[in-house]
Amino acid sequence: MNSDEYDLSGHAKSDPGANSPLWEWMDQLKTNNTLVRLSVVKGKGVRFSIPGRILGYDSAAEMLTVYHVDEKKVYLLKLNEIDDFIPC
């Protein structure tokens, strides 16, 4: 190995929030296919409600993928856009 190369094995960047209770709860809701109602606030204060199911999440990017059961659309939401989260 020359001076320009570095051995990064065992030094992978880990996500400290991946094992938090929030993400564990999200994983449980996803696994159980639980219906949830999300109150979302988008840019300029636009508010809407999404009845849906969690398809996936990215704890590092703090993103949530939700399937809207009425509109049959998939939404990708930032965690800070979610105002209220109610499991049904």
C-alpha positions in Angstrom: 0.0 0.0 0.0 1.5 3.3 -1.0 1.0 6.6 0.9 -2.0 7.6 -1.3 -4.1 4.6 -0.3 -5.8 4.2 3.0 -7.3 1.0 4.6 -10.8 1.9 5.6 -11.9 -1.6 6.5 -13.5 -1.5 9.9 -13.9 2.2 9.8 -17.2 2.5 7.9 -19.3 5.5 8.8 -22.1 4.4 11.0 -25.5 6.1 11.5 -25.9 6.9 15.2 -29.6 7.3 14.8 -30.2 4.0 13.2 -30.9 2.2 16.5 -33.0 5.0 18.1 -36.5 4.2 19.4 -38.0 6.3 16.6 -36.5 4.2 13.8 -37.2 1.0 15.7 -40.9 2.1 15.9 -40.9 3.0 12.2 -39.5 -0.5 11.4 -42.2 -2.1 13.5 -44.9 -0.1 11.7 -43.4 -1.0 8.3 -43.1 -4.7 9.2 -46.7 -4.9 10.5 -48.0 -2.9 7.5 -49.8 -0.6 9.9 -52.0 2.1 8.6 -50.9 5.6 9.8 -52.1 9.1 9.4 -49.5 11.8 8.8 -50.0 15.5 9.1 -47.5 17.1 6.7 -46.4 20.7 6.4 -44.7 21.5 3.1 -43.1 24.7 1.9 -45.0 28.0 2.4 -47.1 26.4 5.1 -49.1 24.1 2.8 -50.6 21.4 5.1 -52.1 18.1 4.1 -53.0 14.7 5.7 -51.8 11.4 4.4 -53.5 8.1 5.3 -50.9 5.6 4.3 -48.5 2.9 5.0 -44.7 3.2 5.6 -42.8 1.6 2.7 -39.3 2.5 3.9 -37.1 5.0 5.7 -33.6 6.3 5.6 -32.4 7.2 9.1 -29.2 8.8 7.9 -31.0 11.2 5.5 -34.1 11.4 7.8 -36.4 10.5 5.0 -39.6 8.5 5.0 -41.3 6.8 2.1 -45.1 6.6 2.5 -47.8 5.0 0.3 -51.0 7.1 0.2 -53.8 4.6 0.3 -56.5 6.9 -1.1 -54.5 8.5 -3.9 -52.4 5.3 -4.6 -49.3 7.5 -4.8 -45.9 7.2 -3.1 -44.5 10.2 -1.2 -41.0 10.8 -0.1 -41.0 13.0 3.0 -38.4 14.7 5.1 -38.8 13.9 8.8 -39.0 17.6 9.7 -42.0 18.0 7.4 -44.1 15.7 9.5 -46.1 17.6 12.1 -48.2 14.7 13.5 -48.0 10.9 13.3 -50.9 8.8 14.3 -51.0 5.0 14.0 -54.6 3.8 13.1 
